[in-house]
Amino acid sequence: MVESLRYNRPMTNTICDQKARRRKQCKAIRKELGDETRRAASHAICARLVGWDIFQNAKTILTYMPMRTEVDLRSLFTEFPEKRWLIPRILPGEEGRMVFHPYDPDNLILHPFGMVEPAQHLPQVSPSEVQLVLVPGLAFDHSGWRLGYGGGFYDRFLAGFEGVSVGIVFQALLLDMLPHDEYDVPVDWVVCEGKFFEVNKG
């Protein structure tokens, strides 16, 4: 999501500062990977997802439209047209909230902050219908913690989500440890081009 859309929640200055520093570092690392490396890694990540039984069995999947240098999963839309693909839309004026619409390539609009969203007139799908969510992030760590852009959208959604969540990340940004606070929510699985693992939350 977008760094300038802030999730209004208390956070210690220390953690906030740590996240801001990591965010800057991770953006630079991801940019330095280069287009060819990012394309190859995106292809490998898609292949890992395709071979996963949870992905194969999921009928309704929440994913995202890649922004700037994020992992690109769009090839899955055409490879698995029988699945119901959902895309998030940020609710204007409501910080931290997003709603979900079916993916329709003919009804996408560019948000002023740079991401592509579903058009507002498309039908909304209840979060309770989502079986699997593919979560974008600047970075993830081995415990499933995510470094996003500071909006808090996915943390708010994941806090009440009962399906399976998987963090999508380039291996260069799979880190040993990320700063997090009590409002952050770890994902269940993490996938990058080199590995795919379930997070040990015990």
C-alpha positions in Angstrom: 0.0 0.0 0.0 1.1 3.6 0.4 3.4 5.2 3.0 1.5 8.5 3.1 -1.7 6.8 4.1 -1.0 6.4 7.8 -2.8 3.9 10.0 -3.7 6.0 13.1 -2.5 3.8 15.9 -0.2 4.3 18.8 3.4 3.2 18.2 6.6 3.9 20.2 9.0 6.3 18.6 11.7 3.6 18.7 9.7 1.1 16.7 8.4 3.8 14.4 11.9 5.0 13.7 13.2 1.5 13.2 10.5 0.8 10.7 11.2 4.0 8.8 14.9 3.2 8.6 14.2 -0.4 7.4 11.6 0.9 4.9 14.2 3.1 3.3 16.8 0.4 3.2 14.4 -2.2 1.8 13.1 0.0 -1.0 16.7 0.6 -2.1 17.5 -3.1 -2.0 14.4 -4.0 -4.1 15.1 -1.3 -6.6 18.7 -2.5 -7.0 17.5 -6.0 -7.9 16.8 -4.8 -11.4 13.9 -5.6 -13.8 15.2 -8.9 -15.1 15.9 -10.3 -11.6 12.5 -9.2 -10.3 10.8 -10.8 -13.3 12.6 -14.1 -12.9 11.9 -14.1 -9.1 8.2 -13.3 -9.7 8.0 -16.2 -12.1 9.6 -18.6 -9.6 7.4 -17.4 -6.8 4.3 -18.1 -8.9 5.6 -21.6 -9.7 6.0 -22.3 -6.0 2.4 -21.1 -5.3 1.0 -23.3 -8.1 2.6 -26.4 -6.6 1.1 -25.7 -3.2 -2.0 -27.8 -2.2 -3.6 -24.9 -0.3 -3.4 -22.7 -3.4 -4.8 -25.5 -5.6 -7.8 -26.0 -3.3 -8.6 -22.3 -2.7 -11.5 -21.0 -4.7 -11.5 -17.4 -3.5 -8.1 -15.7 -3.3 -7.3 -12.2 -2.3 -4.2 -10.8 -4.0 -2.9 -7.5 -5.2 -1.9 -5.5 -8.2 1.9 -5.0 -8.1 3.0 -1.4 -7.5 6.4 -0.2 -8.7 8.9 -3.0 -8.0 6.7 -5.5 -6.0 6.6 -9.2 -6.8 4.3 -9.6 -9.8 1.7 -12.4 -9.5 -0.6 -11.4 -12.4 0.3 -14.4 -14.5 -1.8 -16.5 -12.0 -5.0 -14.6 -13.1 -4.8 -16.0 -16.7 -3.3 -19.4 -15.6 -6.2 -20.1 -13.2 -9.3 -18.3 -14.6 -11.6 -20.6 -12.7 -10.5 -19.1 -9.3 -12.3 -16.1 -8.0 -9.5 -13.5 -7.8 -10.1 -10.5 -5.5 -8.3 -7.1 -5.4 -8.4 -4.6 -2.5 -9.6 -1.0 -2.8 -8.8 1.6 -0.1 -11.9 3.3 1.3 -11.4 7.1 0.9 -11.4 8.9 4.2 -11.3 5.7 6.3 -7.7 5.1 7.4 -6.7 1.5 7.6 -9.7 0.1 5.8 -10.0 -1.7 2.5 -12.8 -3.6 0.7 -12.5 -6.3 -1.9 -13.8 -6.6 -5.4 -13.5 -9.3 -8.2 -10.5 -8.8 -10.5 -11.7 -7.3 -13.8 -9.0 -6.1 -16.1 -11.5 -3.8 -17.9 -12.4 -2.0 -14.6 -9.2 -1.0 -13.0 -8.4 2.6 -12.0 -5.2 4.3 -11.0 -5.3 5.6 -7.4 -3.7 9.0 -6.9 -1.0 7.4 -4.8 0.1 5.1 -7.6 -1.5 1.7 -7.1 -4.1 0.2 -9.4 -7.5 -0.6 -7.8 -10.8 -2.1 -8.8 -13.5 0.4 -9.9 -15.9 1.3 -7.1 -19.0 0.0 -9.0 -17.8 -3.6 -9.0 -19.6 -5.8 -6.5 -18.0 -6.1 -3.1 -17.1 -9.5 -1.7 -17.2 -10.2 2.1 -13.9 -10.8 3.8 -15.4 -14.0 5.2 -15.4 -15.5 1.7 -11.6 -15.2 1.3 -9.9 -18.5 1.8 -6.3 -17.5 0.9 -4.7 -14.1 0.9 -1.4 -13.3 -0.9 0.1 -10.5 1.1 2.5 -8.0 -0.4 5.3 -6.4 1.6 8.6 -4.6 1.4 10.1 -7.3 3.6 9.2 -10.3 5.7 11.1 -12.1 8.4 11.4 -15.8 9.3 8.7 -15.4 12.0 6.2 -14.0 9.5 6.4 -10.4 10.5 5.8 -7.9 7.7 7.3 -4.5 6.8 4.7 -2.7 4.8 4.3 0.9 3.7 2.9 2.2 7.0 -0.9 2.3 6.2 -1.9 -0.6 8.4 -4.4 -2.0 5.9 -3.3 -5.6 6.0 -2.7 -5.7 9.7 -6.3 -4.6 10.3 -7.6 -7.2 7.8 -5.4 -10.1 9.1 -6.4 -9.4 12.7 -9.8 -10.9 12.0 -9.0 -13.2 9.1 -9.7 -16.9 9.5 -8.2 -18.2 6.3 -4.6 -18.8 5.3 -2.2 -15.9 4.7 1.1 -16.1 2.8 3.7 -13.3 2.6 5.1 -12.6 -0.9 8.6 -11.3 -1.0 11.9 -11.4 -2.9 14.5 -13.5 -1.2 16.8 -10.6 -0.8 14.2 -9.1 1.5 13.5 -12.2 3.6 15.2 -11.0 6.8 16.1 -12.6 10.1 14.1 -10.1 12.2 11.9 -7.1 11.6 10.6 -4.6 14.2 7.0 -5.0 15.1 4.5 -3.8 17.7 1.3 -5.2 19.3 -0.8 -4.2 16.3 1.2 -6.0 13.7 -0.1 -9.4 12.6 2.3 -12.1 11.2 1.4 -14.2 8.2 1.0 -18.0 8.3 3.4 -18.8 5.4 6.2 -16.9 3.5 7.2 -17.6 -0.1 10.2 -16.2 -2.0 12.0 -17.5 -5.1 14.3 -19.7 -3.0 12.1 -21.1 -0.3 8.5 -21.6 0.9 7.8 -22.3 4.6 5.2 -22.3 7.2 5.8 -19.9 10.1 6.3 -21.3 13.5 4.2 -19.1 15.7 4.7 -21.2 18.8 
